[in-house]
Amino acid sequence: MLIPTIALLGALIPTVVYVAFVWWLDRYEKEPKWLLALAFLWGAIPAALVSVALEIAFDLPIAVLGGESLVADLASVSINAPVVEESAKGLALIGLVMIFRREFDDVLDGIVYGAMIGFGFAFSENLFAYLYPILSQEGLASGLTTAWMRTVVFGFNHAFWTGITGAAVGYARLSRGWAQRLLVPVGGWSVAVLFHAIHNAGTTLVRQTFCLSLGVSLGVDWGGVLLLLGIALMVLRKERQWIERGLVEEVRRGALSPQEFDLLRSAGQRMWVRWSAWGRGGQTAYRSVGRYYQCATELAFKKHHLRSLGDEGGNLAEIQRLREVLAASRVLAWPWLWPT
C-alpha cells in the first residue's frame, strides 16, 4: 500500500494547491464549484481515456513507418500527443460554452475552466502513467524525482496549454461575428498544440542536446504560464471596469448605496468584509454576503454582454431577473456588510 499512497499523494497535493490558486484568481465572479469539478473530471477521466486510445491507434502507423528511430519518437510525442490531447481537452470547453453559456462570461472564465480541465488531465497522467509505474519499477528515488519534475517544475503545463484554448473560447464568447467565433478558438487550440509540441520535443531531445532542449522547454513553459497569468490579471482589471460601469447605474436608481458601490468594485475589500461576516455570523452570514456579491457581479457582467452582443439569449430579461434577485439577496446580506 505504500507505493500507491505515495503516488496518489504525489499527484494529489500539488493539484489541490494549483486548483485553489486558480479558483482564488477568479476574484469577482466565482464559477460554480460543481461546474469546475465537472471540468476537472472531464480532464481526469474522459479526456485522458480518449487520449490514450487515440494515441495508441495513431502510434501504430508511426511505428510501422519509423520503427524505433528518433524521428518516430518525435512524431509521436510532438505531433500525435499534442494534437490528440489538446483536442480531447478542448472539446469540454466547447461543450461548456454551448451548454452553460450563462456561466461563461469572458477570457478569464475560459482560462479558469481550461486550467481545471488541464489539472484533471495532468492528475491522471501523473498518477497512472508516471508516478505509480516508476515508483513500482525503479524505486523511491526515481519516483520522487519524477514527481518533482512533473508536478512542480512542469506542474502547470497542461493547465497552461488548455488555458490558452480556454482564453480563445472566452474571447470568441464576446465576439459578434461568426468568423471570430469559429476561427479564434481554432487559433487558440493551434497555439496550445504548438506549445505542447515544443515542450515534448525539448524533453525528448535531452540527451542529443546535452540538456539544452530541456532548458528551452522550461523557458517556454514558464514564460507562457506567466504570460497567461498576465492576461488573466488584465482581464480582472477589465472586469472591475465592467462592475463599475454596470453598478453605477444601480446607484443612480437607488438600488445600491455609494458605500456598496465602493465595496463591490474592490476585490480586496470584498474578501475582508466576507470573512468578517463569517466571524460575526458564521456560515450563514458568509454565504449571504457571497450570494449578494455574486448577484451584483452577474448583473454588471450581463449589462456588459448587452452592450457587446445586444439582446442575445434574452439579456434584457436576465438583467431584470438579476435586479430582483439582487434586491432579495441584499436584504439578507445587509446586516453583515458593515463590520463594527
ChimeraX attribute file (.defattr): number of C-alpha atoms within 10 A of each C-alpha:
attribute: neighborCount
match mode: 1-to-1
recipient: residues
	/A:1	5
	/A:2	8
	/A:3	17
	/A:4	16
	/A:5	11
	/A:6	19
	/A:7	24
	/A:8	18
	/A:9	14
	/A:10	23
	/A:11	26
	/A:12	16
	/A:13	12
	/A:14	19
	/A:15	21
	/A:16	12
	/A:17	11
	/A:18	19
	/A:19	19
	/A:20	11
	/A:21	11
	/A:22	17
	/A:23	18
	/A:24	11
	/A:25	16
	/A:26	19
	/A:27	17
	/A:28	23
	/A:29	18
	/A:30	18
	/A:31	18
	/A:32	10
	/A:33	10
	/A:34	9
	/A:35	15
	/A:36	20
	/A:37	15
	/A:38	18
	/A:39	25
	/A:40	24
	/A:41	20
	/A:42	22
	/A:43	31
	/A:44	22
	/A:45	16
	/A:46	15
	/A:47	25
	/A:48	21
	/A:49	18
	/A:50	15
	/A:51	23
	/A:52	15
	/A:53	11
	/A:54	15
	/A:55	19
	/A:56	13
	/A:57	12
	/A:58	14
	/A:59	18
	/A:60	13
	/A:61	12
	/A:62	17
	/A:63	15
	/A:64	10
	/A:65	11
	/A:66	14
	/A:67	13
	/A:68	11
	/A:69	11
	/A:70	12
	/A:71	11
	/A:72	18
	/A:73	20
	/A:74	18
	/A:75	18
	/A:76	22
	/A:77	21
	/A:78	22
	/A:79	18
	/A:80	22
	/A:81	24
	/A:82	25
	/A:83	20
	/A:84	20
	/A:85	26
	/A:86	22
	/A:87	20
	/A:88	22
	/A:89	30
	/A:90	29
	/A:91	12
	/A:92	22
	/A:93	26
	/A:94	15
	/A:95	11
	/A:96	20
	/A:97	20
	/A:98	12
	/A:99	11
	/A:100	11
	/A:101	12
	/A:102	14
	/A:103	16
	/A:104	21
	/A:105	21
	/A:106	21
	/A:107	24
	/A:108	27
	/A:109	25
	/A:110	28
	/A:111	30
	/A:112	26
	/A:113	31
	/A:114	30
	/A:115	32
	/A:116	32
	/A:117	32
	/A:118	30
	/A:119	29
	/A:120	26
	/A:121	29
	/A:122	26
	/A:123	29
	/A:124	21
	/A:125	20
	/A:126	22
	/A:127	21
	/A:128	16
	/A:129	12
	/A:130	17
	/A:131	26
	/A:132	20
	/A:133	17
	/A:134	22
	/A:135	21
	/A:136	14
	/A:137	10
	/A:138	10
	/A:139	12
	/A:140	16
	/A:141	11
	/A:142	15
	/A:143	23
	/A:144	17
	/A:145	12
	/A:146	19
	/A:147	26
	/A:148	16
	/A:149	12
	/A:150	21
	/A:151	21
	/A:152	14
	/A:153	14
	/A:154	16
	/A:155	23
	/A:156	21
	/A:157	25
	/A:158	27
	/A:159	26
	/A:160	28
	/A:161	32
	/A:162	35
	/A:163	32
	/A:164	30
	/A:165	33
	/A:166	34
	/A:167	29
	/A:168	26
	/A:169	34
	/A:170	25
	/A:171	21
	/A:172	23
	/A:173	23
	/A:174	18
	/A:175	16
	/A:176	13
	/A:177	10
	/A:178	10
	/A:179	10
	/A:180	18
	/A:181	18
	/A:182	13
	/A:183	14
	/A:184	21
	/A:185	24
	/A:186	16
	/A:187	16
	/A:188	22
	/A:189	25
	/A:190	19
	/A:191	17
	/A:192	24
	/A:193	26
	/A:194	17
	/A:195	21
	/A:196	28
	/A:197	22
	/A:198	21
	/A:199	25
	/A:200	21
	/A:201	22
	/A:202	22
	/A:203	18
	/A:204	19
	/A:205	17
	/A:206	14
	/A:207	11
	/A:208	9
	/A:209	11
	/A:210	10
	/A:211	15
	/A:212	15
	/A:213	21
	/A:214	21
	/A:215	15
	/A:216	15
	/A:217	22
	/A:218	18
	/A:219	13
	/A:220	17
	/A:221	24
	/A:222	17
	/A:223	12
	/A:224	17
	/A:225	19
	/A:226	13
	/A:227	13
	/A:228	19
	/A:229	18
	/A:230	12
	/A:231	16
	/A:232	21
	/A:233	15
	/A:234	12
	/A:235	17
	/A:236	19
	/A:237	12
	/A:238	12
	/A:239	22
	/A:240	20
	/A:241	15
	/A:242	20
	/A:243	24
	/A:244	18
	/A:245	16
	/A:246	20
	/A:247	27
	/A:248	18
	/A:249	13
	/A:250	18
	/A:251	15
	/A:252	11
	/A:253	10
	/A:254	10
	/A:255	16
	/A:256	18
	/A:257	15
	/A:258	14
	/A:259	11
	/A:260	15
	/A:261	17
	/A:262	14
	/A:263	18
	/A:264	22
	/A:265	22
	/A:266	15
	/A:267	14
	/A:268	12
	/A:269	12
	/A:270	20
	/A:271	16
	/A:272	11
	/A:273	18
	/A:274	23
	/A:275	17
	/A:276	19
	/A:277	25
	/A:278	17
	/A:279	13
	/A:280	14
	/A:281	15
	/A:282	12
	/A:283	13
	/A:284	13
	/A:285	23
	/A:286	20
	/A:287	17
	/A:288	24
	/A:289	26
	/A:290	19
	/A:291	18
	/A:292	23
	/A:293	24
	/A:294	19
	/A:295	21
	/A:296	28
	/A:297	26
	/A:298	24
	/A:299	26
	/A:300	26
	/A:301	23
	/A:302	21
	/A:303	23
	/A:304	21
	/A:305	21
	/A:306	18
	/A:307	11
	/A:308	13
	/A:309	16
	/A:310	14
	/A:311	14
	/A:312	11
	/A:313	13
	/A:314	10
	/A:315	20
	/A:316	16
	/A:317	10
	/A:318	18
	/A:319	18
	/A:320	12
	/A:321	12
	/A:322	19
	/A:323	17
	/A:324	14
	/A:325	16
	/A:326	22
	/A:327	15
	/A:328	13
	/A:329	20
	/A:330	21
	/A:331	11
	/A:332	17
	/A:333	22
	/A:334	14
	/A:335	14
	/A:336	21
	/A:337	21
	/A:338	14
	/A:339	11
	/A:340	6
